[in-house]
Amino acid sequence: MALKTFNLNGEIYREFSEYCKKQGISMSKKIENFIREELEHMKFGGRLSVKRFTKLLGKNEMDEREHSFKKYC
């Protein structure tokens, strides 16, 4: 494991952190798996679009019963 530092918008971090706590999920694992998926997309010549990225991390997804990152847990 490696400890890394990222600069994030404070409000976005706070909201996502609260969401993860309420769902009992690991924020670190979600981010790691998201990066892993992004690398796979890049290897095959594609990237996650801004729309898909926003959908994965978007506020609307947090309000739904099933969280949008369930496949990363």
Gaussian input, Z-matrix of N, CA and C with variables (Angstrom, degrees):
# hf/3-21g

backbone

0 1
 N
 C     1     B1
 C     2     B2     1     A1
 N     3     B3     2     A2     1     D1
 C     4     B4     3     A3     2     D2
 C     5     B5     4     A4     3     D3
 N     6     B6     5     A5     4     D4
 C     7     B7     6     A6     5     D5
 C     8     B8     7     A7     6     D6
 N     9     B9     8     A8     7     D7
 C    10    B10     9     A9     8     D8
 C    11    B11    10    A10     9     D9
 N    12    B12    11    A11    10    D10
 C    13    B13    12    A12    11    D11
 C    14    B14    13    A13    12    D12
 N    15    B15    14    A14    13    D13
 C    16    B16    15    A15    14    D14
 C    17    B17    16    A16    15    D15
 N    18    B18    17    A17    16    D16
 C    19    B19    18    A18    17    D17
 C    20    B20    19    A19    18    D18
 N    21    B21    20    A20    19    D19
 C    22    B22    21    A21    20    D20
 C    23    B23    22    A22    21    D21
 N    24    B24    23    A23    22    D22
 C    25    B25    24    A24    23    D23
 C    26    B26    25    A25    24    D24
 N    27    B27    26    A26    25    D25
 C    28    B28    27    A27    26    D26
 C    29    B29    28    A28    27    D27
 N    30    B30    29    A29    28    D28
 C    31    B31    30    A30    29    D29
 C    32    B32    31    A31    30    D30
 N    33    B33    32    A32    31    D31
 C    34    B34    33    A33    32    D32
 C    35    B35    34    A34    33    D33
 N    36    B36    35    A35    34    D34
 C    37    B37    36    A36    35    D35
 C    38    B38    37    A37    36    D36
 N    39    B39    38    A38    37    D37
 C    40    B40    39    A39    38    D38
 C    41    B41    40    A40    39    D39
 N    42    B42    41    A41    40    D40
 C    43    B43    42    A42    41    D41
 C    44    B44    43    A43    42    D42
 N    45    B45    44    A44    43    D43
 C    46    B46    45    A45    44    D44
 C    47    B47    46    A46    45    D45
 N    48    B48    47    A47    46    D46
 C    49    B49    48    A48    47    D47
 C    50    B50    49    A49    48    D48
 N    51    B51    50    A50    49    D49
 C    52    B52    51    A51    50    D50
 C    53    B53    52    A52    51    D51
 N    54    B54    53    A53    52    D52
 C    55    B55    54    A54    53    D53
 C    56    B56    55    A55    54    D54
 N    57    B57    56    A56    55    D55
 C    58    B58    57    A57    56    D56
 C    59    B59    58    A58    57    D57
 N    60    B60    59    A59    58    D58
 C    61    B61    60    A60    59    D59
 C    62    B62    61    A61    60    D60
 N    63    B63    62    A62    61    D61
 C    64    B64    63    A63    62    D62
 C    65    B65    64    A64    63    D63
 N    66    B66    65    A65    64    D64
 C    67    B67    66    A66    65    D65
 C    68    B68    67    A67    66    D66
 N    69    B69    68    A68    67    D67
 C    70    B70    69    A69    68    D68
 C    71    B71    70    A70    69    D69
 N    72    B72    71    A71    70    D70
 C    73    B73    72    A72    71    D71
 C    74    B74    73    A73    72    D72
 N    75    B75    74    A74    73    D73
 C    76    B76    75    A75    74    D74
 C    77    B77    76    A76    75    D75
 N    78    B78    77    A77    76    D76
 C    79    B79    78    A78    77    D77
 C    80    B80    79    A79    78    D78
 N    81    B81    80    A80    79    D79
 C    82    B82    81    A81    80    D80
 C    83    B83    82    A82    81    D81
 N    84    B84    83    A83    82    D82
 C    85    B85    84    A84    83    D83
 C    86    B86    85    A85    84    D84
 N    87    B87    86    A86    85    D85
 C    88    B88    87    A87    86    D86
 C    89    B89    88    A88    87    D87
 N    90    B90    89    A89    88    D88
 C    91    B91    90    A90    89    D89
 C    92    B92    91    A91    90    D90
 N    93    B93    92    A92    91    D91
 C    94    B94    93    A93    92    D92
 C    95    B95    94    A94    93    D93
 N    96    B96    95    A95    94    D94
 C    97    B97    96    A96    95    D95
 C    98    B98    97    A97    96    D96
 N    99    B99    98    A98    97    D97
 C   100   B100    99    A99    98    D98
 C   101   B101   100   A100    99    D99
 N   102   B102   101   A101   100   D100
 C   103   B103   102   A102   101   D101
 C   104   B104   103   A103   102   D102
 N   105   B105   104   A104   103   D103
 C   106   B106   105   A105   104   D104
 C   107   B107   106   A106   105   D105
 N   108   B108   107   A107   106   D106
 C   109   B109   108   A108   107   D107
 C   110   B110   109   A109   108   D108
 N   111   B111   110   A110   109   D109
 C   112   B112   111   A111   110   D110
 C   113   B113   112   A112   111   D111
 N   114   B114   113   A113   112   D112
 C   115   B115   114   A114   113   D113
 C   116   B116   115   A115   114   D114
 N   117   B117   116   A116   115   D115
 C   118   B118   117   A117   116   D116
 C   119   B119   118   A118   117   D117
 N   120   B120   119   A119   118   D118
 C   121   B121   120   A120   119   D119
 C   122   B122   121   A121   120   D120
 N   123   B123   122   A122   121   D121
 C   124   B124   123   A123   122   D122
 C   125   B125   124   A124   123   D123
 N   126   B126   125   A125   124   D124
 C   127   B127   126   A126   125   D125
 C   128   B128   127   A127   126   D126
 N   129   B129   128   A128   127   D127
 C   130   B130   129   A129   128   D128
 C   131   B131   130   A130   129   D129
 N   132   B132   131   A131   130   D130
 C   133   B133   132   A132   131   D131
 C   134   B134   133   A133   132   D132
 N   135   B135   134   A134   133   D133
 C   136   B136   135   A135   134   D134
 C   137   B137   136   A136   135   D135
 N   138   B138   137   A137   136   D136
 C   139   B139   138   A138   137   D137
 C   140   B140   139   A139   138   D138
 N   141   B141   140   A140   139   D139
 C   142   B142   141   A141   140   D140
 C   143   B143   142   A142   141   D141
 N   144   B144   143   A143   142   D142
 C   145   B145   144   A144   143   D143
 C   146   B146   145   A145   144   D144
 N   147   B147   146   A146   145   D145
 C   148   B148   147   A147   146   D146
 C   149   B149   148   A148   147   D147
 N   150   B150   149   A149   148   D148
 C   151   B151   150   A150   149   D149
 C   152   B152   151   A151   150   D150
 N   153   B153   152   A152   151   D151
 C   154   B154   153   A153   152   D152
 C   155   B155   154   A154   153   D153
 N   156   B156   155   A155   154   D154
 C   157   B157   156   A156   155   D155
 C   158   B158   157   A157   156   D156
 N   159   B159   158   A158   157   D157
 C   160   B160   159   A159   158   D158
 C   161   B161   160   A160   159   D159
 N   162   B162   161   A161   160   D160
 C   163   B163   162   A162   161   D161
 C   164   B164   163   A163   162   D162
 N   165   B165   164   A164   163   D163
 C   166   B166   165   A165   164   D164
 C   167   B167   166   A166   165   D165
 N   168   B168   167   A167   166   D166
 C   169   B169   168   A168   167   D167
 C   170   B170   169   A169   168   D168
 N   171   B171   170   A170   169   D169
 C   172   B172   171   A171   170   D170
 C   173   B173   172   A172   171   D171
 N   174   B174   173   A173   172   D172
 C   175   B175   174   A174   173   D173
 C   176   B176   175   A175   174   D174
 N   177   B177   176   A176   175   D175
 C   178   B178   177   A177   176   D176
 C   179   B179   178   A178   177   D177
 N   180   B180   179   A179   178   D178
 C   181   B181   180   A180   179   D179
 C   182   B182   181   A181   180   D180
 N   183   B183   182   A182   181   D181
 C   184   B184   183   A183   182   D182
 C   185   B185   184   A184   183   D183
 N   186   B186   185   A185   184   D184
 C   187   B187   186   A186   185   D185
 C   188   B188   187   A187   186   D186
 N   189   B189   188   A188   187   D187
 C   190   B190   189   A189   188   D188
 C   191   B191   190   A190   189   D189
 N   192   B192   191   A191   190   D190
 C   193   B193   192   A192   191   D191
 C   194   B194   193   A193   192   D192
 N   195   B195   194   A194   193   D193
 C   196   B196   195   A195   194   D194
 C   197   B197   196   A196   195   D195
 N   198   B198   197   A197   196   D196
 C   199   B199   198   A198   197   D197
 C   200   B200   199   A199   198   D198
 N   201   B201   200   A200   199   D199
 C   202   B202   201   A201   200   D200
 C   203   B203   202   A202   201   D201
 N   204   B204   203   A203   202   D202
 C   205   B205   204   A204   203   D203
 C   206   B206   205   A205   204   D204
 N   207   B207   206   A206   205   D205
 C   208   B208   207   A207   206   D206
 C   209   B209   208   A208   207   D207
 N   210   B210   209   A209   208   D208
 C   211   B211   210   A210   209   D209
 C   212   B212   211   A211   210   D210
 N   213   B213   212   A212   211   D211
 C   214   B214   213   A213   212   D212
 C   215   B215   214   A214   213   D213
 N   216   B216   215   A215   214   D214
 C   217   B217   216   A216   215   D215
 C   218   B218   217   A217   216   D216

   B1=1.4495
   B2=1.5246
   B3=1.3167
   B4=1.4496
   B5=1.5257
   B6=1.3109
   B7=1.4509
   B8=1.5175
   B9=1.3205
   B10=1.4617
   B11=1.5140
   B12=1.3084
   B13=1.4534
   B14=1.5216
   B15=1.3312
   B16=1.4540
   B17=1.5177
   B18=1.3026
   B19=1.4560
   B20=1.5150
   B21=1.3185
   B22=1.4529
   B23=1.5188
   B24=1.3126
   B25=1.4485
   B26=1.5223
   B27=1.3244
   B28=1.4589
   B29=1.5152
   B30=1.3214
   B31=1.4624
   B32=1.5334
   B33=1.3114
   B34=1.4635
   B35=1.5291
   B36=1.3315
   B37=1.4719
   B38=1.5236
   B39=1.3352
   B40=1.4613
   B41=1.5307
   B42=1.3291
   B43=1.4647
   B44=1.5226
   B45=1.3355
   B46=1.4636
   B47=1.5226
   B48=1.3190
   B49=1.4620
   B50=1.5284
   B51=1.3275
   B52=1.4650
   B53=1.5215
   B54=1.3166
   B55=1.4679
   B56=1.5279
   B57=1.3232
   B58=1.4655
   B59=1.5250
   B60=1.3263
   B61=1.4676
   B62=1.5143
   B63=1.3393
   B64=1.4646
   B65=1.5214
   B66=1.3440
   B67=1.4591
   B68=1.5298
   B69=1.3307
   B70=1.4670
   B71=1.5181
   B72=1.3145
   B73=1.4587
   B74=1.5238
   B75=1.3058
   B76=1.4566
   B77=1.5202
   B78=1.3243
   B79=1.4532
   B80=1.5229
   B81=1.3170
   B82=1.4666
   B83=1.5204
   B84=1.3227
   B85=1.4661
   B86=1.5207
   B87=1.3298
   B88=1.4629
   B89=1.5186
   B90=1.3253
   B91=1.4629
   B92=1.5264
   B93=1.3275
   B94=1.4705
   B95=1.5238
   B96=1.3065
   B97=1.4629
   B98=1.5252
   B99=1.3210
   B100=1.4588
   B101=1.5318
   B102=1.3371
   B103=1.4629
   B104=1.5225
   B105=1.3164
   B106=1.4699
   B107=1.5215
   B108=1.3400
   B109=1.4676
   B110=1.5274
   B111=1.3302
   B112=1.4661
   B113=1.5344
   B114=1.3196
   B115=1.4674
   B116=1.5260
   B117=1.3124
   B118=1.4641
   B119=1.5277
   B120=1.3121
   B121=1.4695
   B122=1.5256
   B123=1.3166
   B124=1.4620
   B125=1.5303
   B126=1.3246
   B127=1.4638
   B128=1.5189
   B129=1.3048
   B130=1.4586
   B131=1.5208
   B132=1.3306
   B133=1.4533
   B134=1.5067
   B135=1.2943
   B136=1.4567
   B137=1.5071
   B138=1.3046
   B139=1.4526
   B140=1.5128
   B141=1.3105
   B142=1.4481
   B143=1.5194
   B144=1.2783
   B145=1.4536
   B146=1.5325
   B147=1.2994
   B148=1.4638
   B149=1.5241
   B150=1.3319
   B151=1.4609
   B152=1.5316
   B153=1.3422
   B154=1.4792
   B155=1.5159
   B156=1.3328
   B157=1.4555
   B158=1.5248
   B159=1.3313
   B160=1.4576
   B161=1.5247
   B162=1.3188
   B163=1.4639
   B164=1.5238
   B165=1.3274
   B166=1.4625
   B167=1.5233
   B168=1.3118
   B169=1.4606
   B170=1.5136
   B171=1.3358
   B172=1.4570
   B173=1.5126
   B174=1.3112
   B175=1.4555
   B176=1.5316
   B177=1.3263
   B178=1.4677
   B179=1.5170
   B180=1.3228
   B181=1.4624
   B182=1.5243
   B183=1.3295
   B184=1.4584
   B185=1.5182
   B186=1.3213
   B187=1.4498
   B188=1.5243
   B189=1.3101
   B190=1.4542
   B191=1.5216
   B192=1.3037
   B193=1.4607
   B194=1.5163
   B195=1.3040
   B196=1.4620
   B197=1.5067
   B198=1.3231
   B199=1.4507
   B200=1.5099
   B201=1.3234
   B202=1.4616
   B203=1.5140
   B204=1.3298
   B205=1.4563
   B206=1.5288
   B207=1.3173
   B208=1.4577
   B209=1.5171
   B210=1.3294
   B211=1.4620
   B212=1.5159
   B213=1.3432
   B214=1.4533
   B215=1.5218
   B216=1.3222
   B217=1.4685
   B218=1.5119
   A1=109.75
   A2=115.05
   A3=121.66
   A4=108.94
   A5=116.06
   A6=121.13
   A7=108.20
   A8=117.26
   A9=123.04
   A10=109.57
   A11=116.03
   A12=122.23
   A13=108.96
   A14=115.71
   A15=121.84
   A16=109.15
   A17=116.71
   A18=121.90
   A19=107.80
   A20=116.20
   A21=122.01
   A22=109.74
   A23=115.71
   A24=120.86
   A25=107.67
   A26=116.98
   A27=121.96
   A28=114.31
   A29=116.77
   A30=120.89
   A31=111.17
   A32=116.16
   A33=120.06
   A34=109.96
   A35=116.14
   A36=120.00
   A37=110.66
   A38=117.15
   A39=121.00
   A40=110.99
   A41=116.61
   A42=120.25
   A43=111.63
   A44=116.35
   A45=118.83
   A46=110.89
   A47=116.89
   A48=121.26
   A49=110.76
   A50=116.69
   A51=120.96
   A52=110.84
   A53=115.91
   A54=121.07
   A55=110.61
   A56=116.38
   A57=120.68
   A58=111.37
   A59=116.90
   A60=120.67
   A61=111.08
   A62=116.87
   A63=120.83
   A64=111.77
   A65=116.43
   A66=121.32
   A67=111.91
   A68=117.15
   A69=121.03
   A70=112.36
   A71=116.86
   A72=121.02
   A73=110.24
   A74=116.17
   A75=122.92
   A76=110.78
   A77=115.97
   A78=120.02
   A79=109.90
   A80=117.36
   A81=121.27
   A82=111.42
   A83=116.55
   A84=120.51
   A85=110.51
   A86=117.20
   A87=120.31
   A88=111.04
   A89=116.50
   A90=120.61
   A91=110.08
   A92=116.87
   A93=120.58
   A94=111.41
   A95=116.88
   A96=120.50
   A97=111.98
   A98=116.94
   A99=119.91
   A100=110.41
   A101=116.67
   A102=120.84
   A103=110.19
   A104=117.07
   A105=120.97
   A106=110.59
   A107=116.83
   A108=120.35
   A109=110.59
   A110=116.96
   A111=120.95
   A112=109.89
   A113=117.99
   A114=121.48
   A115=111.35
   A116=117.01
   A117=120.76
   A118=110.56
   A119=116.69
   A120=120.13
   A121=110.34
   A122=116.77
   A123=120.95
   A124=111.38
   A125=117.10
   A126=121.60
   A127=111.39
   A128=116.20
   A129=120.21
   A130=112.35
   A131=116.71
   A132=121.50
   A133=115.85
   A134=118.01
   A135=120.05
   A136=110.54
   A137=115.24
   A138=121.39
   A139=107.99
   A140=114.79
   A141=118.20
   A142=107.73
   A143=117.12
   A144=120.52
   A145=109.61
   A146=115.83
   A147=120.33
   A148=109.17
   A149=116.48
   A150=120.67
   A151=110.71
   A152=117.15
   A153=120.52
   A154=110.55
   A155=117.46
   A156=121.74
   A157=110.30
   A158=116.06
   A159=120.95
   A160=110.35
   A161=115.84
   A162=119.52
   A163=110.61
   A164=116.96
   A165=120.52
   A166=112.44
   A167=116.80
   A168=120.95
   A169=113.77
   A170=116.89
   A171=120.87
   A172=114.69
   A173=114.04
   A174=122.23
   A175=111.45
   A176=117.41
   A177=119.83
   A178=111.54
   A179=116.69
   A180=120.14
   A181=111.12
   A182=117.04
   A183=120.65
   A184=111.74
   A185=117.39
   A186=121.39
   A187=112.64
   A188=117.88
   A189=120.97
   A190=110.67
   A191=116.69
   A192=121.26
   A193=111.89
   A194=117.42
   A195=121.59
   A196=108.51
   A197=115.56
   A198=118.29
   A199=111.16
   A200=115.87
   A201=122.29
   A202=113.28
   A203=117.99
   A204=121.24
   A205=112.12
   A206=118.70
   A207=121.01
   A208=112.64
   A209=117.77
   A210=119.13
   A211=112.27
   A212=118.19
   A213=120.97
   A214=112.51
   A215=118.46
   A216=121.26
   A217=111.84
   D1=151.35
   D2=178.06
   D3=-129.17
   D4=136.11
   D5=176.08
   D6=-90.57
   D7=121.71
   D8=-178.12
   D9=-123.04
   D10=152.75
   D11=178.24
   D12=-113.96
   D13=132.62
   D14=178.47
   D15=-125.90
   D16=145.74
   D17=172.76
   D18=-95.00
   D19=119.55
   D20=-178.28
   D21=-127.46
   D22=155.14
   D23=171.80
   D24=-61.52
   D25=125.98
   D26=-175.64
   D27=-57.44
   D28=-41.81
   D29=-178.55
   D30=-67.50
   D31=-42.43
   D32=178.67
   D33=-63.59
   D34=-45.11
   D35=178.62
   D36=-59.71
   D37=-45.82
   D38=-178.07
   D39=-61.13
   D40=-46.74
   D41=-179.50
   D42=-62.67
   D43=-44.70
   D44=-178.52
   D45=-69.26
   D46=-36.33
   D47=177.50
   D48=-62.41
   D49=-45.46
   D50=177.35
   D51=-60.87
   D52=-43.70
   D53=178.62
   D54=-58.39
   D55=-48.58
   D56=-179.31
   D57=-61.32
   D58=-41.96
   D59=178.60
   D60=-62.16
   D61=-45.19
   D62=-179.83
   D63=-63.03
   D64=-35.36
   D65=-178.23
   D66=-86.43
   D67=-9.55
   D68=-178.92
   D69=68.08
   D70=38.56
   D71=-177.94
   D72=-119.07
   D73=158.58
   D74=-179.24
   D75=-87.34
   D76=118.12
   D77=178.04
   D78=-63.47
   D79=-42.58
   D80=-179.37
   D81=-58.78
   D82=-44.13
   D83=-178.84
   D84=-66.18
   D85=-38.73
   D86=178.25
   D87=-62.32
   D88=-44.95
   D89=-179.88
   D90=-65.56
   D91=-43.57
   D92=178.27
   D93=-58.70
   D94=-45.79
   D95=-179.38
   D96=-69.88
   D97=-34.13
   D98=175.17
   D99=-62.53
   D100=-44.99
   D101=178.68
   D102=-63.38
   D103=-40.12
   D104=178.19
   D105=-59.80
   D106=-44.36
   D107=179.05
   D108=-65.20
   D109=-41.04
   D110=178.60
   D111=-60.23
   D112=-42.82
   D113=178.38
   D114=-61.78
   D115=-40.08
   D116=177.79
   D117=-63.03
   D118=-42.62
   D119=177.55
   D120=-62.41
   D121=-40.93
   D122=-179.21
   D123=-66.13
   D124=-37.98
   D125=-179.73
   D126=-62.45
   D127=-31.63
   D128=-177.86
   D129=-99.64
   D130=20.34
   D131=172.93
   D132=83.45
   D133=4.82
   D134=178.94
   D135=-125.10
   D136=164.81
   D137=176.07
   D138=-132.31
   D139=160.38
   D140=172.01
   D141=-68.56
   D142=131.72
   D143=179.27
   D144=-72.10
   D145=162.19
   D146=176.56
   D147=-58.56
   D148=-38.96
   D149=179.59
   D150=-61.28
   D151=-46.14
   D152=179.18
   D153=-65.61
   D154=-42.79
   D155=178.65
   D156=-59.52
   D157=-45.92
   D158=179.05
   D159=-62.59
   D160=-38.94
   D161=178.69
   D162=-64.21
   D163=-41.39
   D164=-179.59
   D165=-65.73
   D166=-38.64
   D167=-176.60
   D168=-105.51
   D169=-2.56
   D170=-171.12
   D171=-67.65
   D172=153.59
   D173=-179.50
   D174=-61.25
   D175=-39.09
   D176=-179.49
   D177=-59.66
   D178=-37.42
   D179=179.37
   D180=-65.70
   D181=-33.62
   D182=-179.02
   D183=-67.51
   D184=-24.98
   D185=-177.50
   D186=-82.67
   D187=-11.94
   D188=-178.56
   D189=-80.75
   D190=159.25
   D191=-179.26
   D192=-61.07
   D193=-51.07
   D194=177.27
   D195=-91.39
   D196=126.02
   D197=-178.57
   D198=-73.94
   D199=151.80
   D200=-173.14
   D201=-71.91
   D202=-14.83
   D203=-177.18
   D204=-102.49
   D205=15.97
   D206=-174.97
   D207=-55.90
   D208=-31.82
   D209=-179.19
   D210=-72.21
   D211=-13.30
   D212=179.61
   D213=-91.94
   D214=-12.77
   D215=-176.09
   D216=-77.64

